[in-house]
Amino acid sequence: MTRTDLVLTGEGHVGRARRLAAAVAQQAGLPMTQVHRVALAATELATNIVKHAGRGTFTVVPGPGQLDLLAIDQGPGMARIETNLRDGYSTTGTMGAGLGSIRRAADHFDAYSVPGRGTAVLARWHYGTPLTGLRVGAARSTVPGEEACGDMWTAVPSGAAVTVALSDGLGHGEAAAKASEAAIETVATRASLGPARILEAMQQSLARTRGATVAVVTVVPAEGRFRFAGIGNIATRRYTEPGTPVQRLLSRPGIVGVAGTARVLDSTDSWSPRSWLVLQTDGVSDRWSADDWPGLLRHDPAVVAGWILGQRGRGRDDACVVAVTGGGR
């Protein structure tokens, strides 16, 4: 349960980012040709943060059928990302091949930036069996001083449905991570049950842990619907499409795995290819509006998650954001 994120503040962290990305890529089973490309992109992403922002977060996010590298900062930002992608363009007197080389190394590339606010850059590689019908992305960071993150997420296909869950183990460190690990394992083995029954099964599987707060969503894109249930303070937002007012999905108070926590029922609502769900743990401030960041919801879910984490992460707790979109009839 070694952490997969780094706070970058100097050139000495670039090598650490490269080694971390390569190690996770190998553990995920990517072929060595892809591992080398991952390491190259990690070097460039970390170098860009150090040179242009001075400080930022680099995180490696394995997901179903994909491995994501995210570089997130609150630096000067870019007015025109496409200009910065041109080889030879530089603002620091270097050869100017950074973003362009990242895009060439990755299977998928995306970036969002606001001048004066910061940048979130995604490089992704595909492997194994990808999700079908939905696009899911996540970003997370570990509280300073710990080596294990207590916030974990998953996306599990089951027939025509995909179940997405976010767990925040109480506290920090190994004990918090073990609680969330038990929650994620329960989703993996019980995905077909639906959110409320998955949470009910977690009551037993987390009973020997310190407990967690958990939100579970099952989306059936072909049927145009989703179901939701949550216990604790995971914040969940729904947008019927970009630009529409936010709807907040309510979880029941309590802690999963603690005796006496009340049972929950699924809530059901419609889903379309333009719908969005954003889930976040309490390591991220809930004081934000998508209207503050024009065009954000036109980007990859991982970029959306990374941007929110970078802009609103509290920095004193484990933190995770999961974004979901796509599918439909």
Helices and strands as residue ranges (DSSP letters): E 5-8, H 12-28, H 32-48, I 49-53, E 56-63, E 66-73, H 81-84, H 98-105, E 108-114, E 118-126, E 135-141, E 151-158, E 161-169, H 173-190, G 191-193, H 195-205, E 212-220, G 221-223, E 225-231, E 235-239, E 247-249, E 267-270, E 276-280, G 290-292, G 296-298, H 301-312, E 319-325
